[in-house]
Amino acid sequence: MAAEIRKLATNSKEAIVKVDQYVKAIHAEVEKVSSGTSRAKTTVFTNRDLVKNRQVRNSSL
């Protein structure tokens, strides 16, 4: 895909369309992966728990 984009550099409007499609495809893939894996969900909860733990420690100081 990157090679295609470089080839299209002479036609900037077409290159912009290709880059836009590429970015949308990446975002769609990230959404699919992050909503479909338990690891991504677990990471969110783990980070939330870490923030809560920090708040508790800071308030007890």
C-alpha atoms as one frame of an Amber mdcrd trajectory, in Angstrom:
protein
   0.000   0.000   0.000   2.815   2.433   0.840   4.406   1.837  -2.570   1.064
   2.581  -4.220   0.802   5.833  -2.289   4.318   6.870  -3.343   3.473   6.162
  -7.000   0.389   8.330  -6.705   2.313  11.255  -5.241   2.205  13.019  -8.606
  -1.581  12.995  -8.479  -2.186  14.438  -5.028  -5.987  14.161  -5.032  -5.845
  10.458  -5.850  -3.102   9.946  -3.257  -5.198  11.653  -0.581  -8.126   9.352
  -1.363  -5.862   6.282  -1.134  -4.341   7.424   2.168  -7.817   8.109   3.547
  -8.966   4.605   2.583  -5.827   3.109   4.128  -6.333   4.983   7.408 -10.005
   3.953   7.561  -9.007   0.321   6.997  -6.471   0.515   9.838  -9.036   2.069
  12.195 -11.583  -0.618  11.306  -9.025  -3.344  12.007  -8.060  -1.801  15.347
 -11.736  -1.557  16.335 -12.304  -5.176  15.377  -9.282  -6.384  17.334  -9.852
  -4.263  20.439 -13.539  -5.139  20.701 -12.986  -8.821  20.016 -10.148  -9.737
  22.343 -10.373 -10.267  26.064  -6.778  -9.059  26.393  -7.723  -5.549  25.226
 -10.654  -5.467  27.651  -8.504  -6.803  30.491  -5.894  -4.120  29.865  -8.545
  -1.409  30.187  -9.726  -2.785  33.527  -6.167  -3.269  34.747  -5.282   0.342
  33.937  -8.451   1.554  35.653  -7.557  -0.477  38.748  -4.042   0.985  38.764
  -5.449   4.511  38.718  -7.795   3.681  41.614  -4.903   2.187  43.586  -2.802
   5.316  43.031  -5.652   7.533  44.200  -6.053   5.471  47.376  -2.308   5.599
  48.101  -2.127   9.345  47.434  -5.090  10.097  49.690  -3.598   8.074  52.547
  -0.337  10.071  52.510
